[in-house]
Amino acid sequence: MVSTSHEKYKVGWICALHSELAAAIAMLDERHDALPQDKDDNNTYTLGSIGKHNVVIACLPDGEYGTNSAAHVASQMKRTYKSIRLGLMVGIAGGVPSTDPNKDLQLGDIVVSQPNNGNGGVLQYDMGKSVPGGFKVTGFLNSPPQALRTAIAALRAEHQFPNGNKISNHLWPTNTNLPSKFAYPLNGRDELFRPDYPHTSGDSDHDCTHCNRAYLVRRQPRGPNPAIRYGTIASGNQVMKDAIQRDLHAKQYKLLCFEMEAAGLMNWFPCVVIRGICDYSDSHKNC
């Protein structure tokens, strides 16, 4: 362990789930000793470094999800670690599949929030107003800070070169710090059903054994490395499990995935949102 001080931590990393926290800890090059906390700060922190950056990681309370919980954790983090300048919201999300191979998302792929056409890269899709004819979403949020956006641009440029993308070096089994449960998913376990075919009634949410394989969508298998997509992430206080609604929202707002925490952070905790695709935001969720 390494001893340091609060002022040395400039990067705050927030996770929603304990499994996301485990993966975040595995990414640390070095672990640091715990530091005293503000009396009103109820978070539990993991401290460490990645390269030259000191990082403080916090997870939402077990069993709590959504934008309000994320905002509360971030506000408490800022009480104790006042020098944080950059934030990361990293975890899983439900992807939006596409017939365009340059936009399609498969399990294990990565989505990074990117400002586009005046939006900040995150849309709070359940925030808006009722208008004649329906509901108008107004929940576009602030952009990530410039320092993070320039870093993303530099990474995207680096990834254009052979061997420029080193993500596979950080995945199991290359990264021996990670348990095998965090392995890149095998194509045989990646099943996407047509949006008009709901999960078979009576099956477990985690078991599509009795779902009709005739309704599976044929796709080109992903290579050995995950694809990285950049664009708008949908965030809200409800789980998206309706493929028809998923596709309607995605088409209207050019969305890549759905999650439940980022909208609580973007307007005051300067961060970029990074999500790994774990399901397809449909009724077959987590199958």
N, C-alpha and C positions, 0 to 999 in steps of 0.2 A: 504493500500500500504506500501511497505518496501523500504527504501532508501539503496543503496549499491554503489559499485564502479565498473568501467570497469574491473579491474583486477580480480574480483571475478567470472567472467563468463568464464568457461572452455569448455562449450558445445554449439555448434552452430547448430541450427535446421532450415533447409530450406524447404519450401513448394512451390508448383507450383501454387496452386489454392486457392481462398479465402475460399472455403469449407474445404480444408485441413488445412488451418490456424485456422479455427474455431474449428476443432477437436483437433488440437495441443493445443490451449489455454485451452480447456476443461480438458486437461490432467495435467495442472499445479496445484500443491498443493497450490501455493501462487503467487500472482502478485506483481511485483516490479515497482517502479517509473521509468519513462523514464530518460535517461542520455544524456548528450551532445554528438553530433556526429562529426566526421571528416567533414571538409568543403566540401569534395568531395564525401561524402557518402549520396546517395539519398534514401537509404532504409528506411522503417518504421519498427520499432522493437516492439515486445512484449517481456517483460522481466519477469522472474519468476523463480520458483524453483520446482523441482520434487524430493522429498526426500531430500537428502543432496546436490544435484547438482543444481547449478545456470545455467539457460538456457536462451539463446537469440534466438528468433525466428524471421525469416524474410520470406516474401512471394514474389514471382516474381511479377512484375508489371501486373496489370489486363490486360488480353488479350495477354500477351506475354508467349511463351512457347519455349522449346527447350534447347539444350545444351549451346548455347552462352549466353542466358539470365540467366541461372542458374549460369554459371561461373561469370558473371558480378555481380550478387547479392552476391555471396560468397566472391568475391574480395573486395567489398565495406564493407561487414561485418568484414573482417579481418583488414580493415583500422581503424575501430573504436574499435573493440574488439580484441586487439592484443594478449590476453592471451588464446584465444580459442585453445584447443588442440585436441578436438574430435568433429566430425561432424555427423549429421544425415540428410539424405534426405528421408523424409517420405511423402507418398501420395498414389495415386491410380495407377493401371496398368491394362493392358489387359492380362489375364491369358492364359496359354497353357493347354488345357484339355488333359487328358491321360486315356488310358484304364487300366492302372495299378492303383488300388485303393490306393496304397501307394505313388503315385506321382500325382494323379488327383487333379486339382484345381477347386474349385467352388466359386461362388460369396461370398465375405466376407472373404475368406481365406487370409492368410498372407504369403508373400515371403520375405525372408531375404537374401541379397547377401552373398555368401560364396565362398572364393577362392577354386579352384578345378583344379587339373592337370596343374598347372602353370598359370592359369588365375586368375585375381583378384576378380572374382565374378560379374563383369560387362563387357559386350561385346558391343562395339560400332559397331553395325552390318552394318551400312552404311559407314564405313571407311575401305578401303582396296585398292586393285589394280586389274586392268583388266588383266586376263591371258588367254591363249588359252583355250577355252571351257567355259569361264564365268568370274565370279567375285570372288576373294578370299578375305575374311574378315581377316583383320590384327589388328582389334581394341580392343584387350584385354587390360584392364587397370590395374592400380596398386591396390594392396590389401588394405583393411581397416587397420588401425594401430593395433598393437598387443594388446593394451589395450582393444579395442572393440572386437577383435576376442576371447580373453580369457573370456571376459564378456559373449559373446554369448555361448561359450562352457559351462560356468557355468549355464546359463539359461537352455540350452538343457538338462543338467544333472538333474537339478531341476524338469523339466517337466516330467521326468520319474516316479516321485513319485505321489501317489494319492493326489489330490488337489494341486499339485505343480504348475500347470498352472493356473494362476489367471487372465487371460485375460478377462474372462466373468465379473469379478468385475468392469471392466473399460468400459463396454458396456452399452448402454441404454437398459432396464430401470434401471439397478442397479446403474449406474453412472447418477445421476440426473442432473449433469452439462451439459450433452449432450442433444441436441434437438433430438426428436424422429426420425428425418430423418437420423440419424447416427445409427439406429438400425441394428442388424445383419439381413440380408435378409431372408425372408421366402422361404422355398424350392419351394413353388408353383409359385414364381416369378422368379425362376432360370431356364431359358430355354437355352439349348445348341442345336443348329442345326448342322447337319452333315456338314463337311467342303465343300462338293461338292454342297451344296444347298445355293445359294446366297439370300440375302434379296430381298423380292418381290418389283419389280420396281413400283414406284409411292407412296409407303408408306413413311411416315416420318422416319427419321433415328432413332427416339425414339419410334416407334410403329410397332410391329410385328403382329398386329391383323390379317392381311391377309396372313401371312406366313403359309405354309402348315405344320400342326402339325405332319403329317406322317413322316416328316424328323427330328423330335426331337430325340436326343440320350437319351436312357434310362440309368439312373445312380442311384446308391445307394444314397439316401438322406443323407446329412451331418447331424451330430448330433447337439446338441444345441450350441456347441462351434466351432469356426473356426479352421481349420487345419493350421499348420505352416510348410512351406517347406523351405529348405535351398539349394541354388545353384546359377546358373548363371542367371543374369537379362540382357535382351537385351535393349540397349539404342540407340536412334538415333533422327534425326531431322524430322522424318516423322511419321505420325500415321499409325500403322499397322491395316488394316481392311480387309485383305485377308487371309482367313483360310488356303488356299492351301500353300501360301508363309509362313504363320505362322508355319505350321507343318514342312515344308522343313527346315527352319532355326532352328526350335527347335530340330529336329532330328539330324541335322549335328553338332550343338553346345551345345546340351543338355540344352536348355533354358527353363525357367519356366514362364517368363512373358516379356512384352514389355512396355517400357516407353520412355520419351523424355527429361530427364534432367540430369541423373546421369553421363553420359559421359562427361559433362562439368565440373565435380568436381573431379573425382577420382584421377587424376594424381597429384593434388597439394593441394586439400582441403581434409584432411584425414577424411573419413566418411564411414559409413555403409549405405546401401540403404535398406529401408523397404517399402514394397508396399502391399496395400490391393487390392484384385482383384475385379474390378468393371464391367468387361465385358470379352469377349473371343477373342479380337483382330480379329474379323471377320466383315463381312458386316452387321451383325445384332447388331453391337456395340451399347451399351447403351439401348438395348430393355429391 
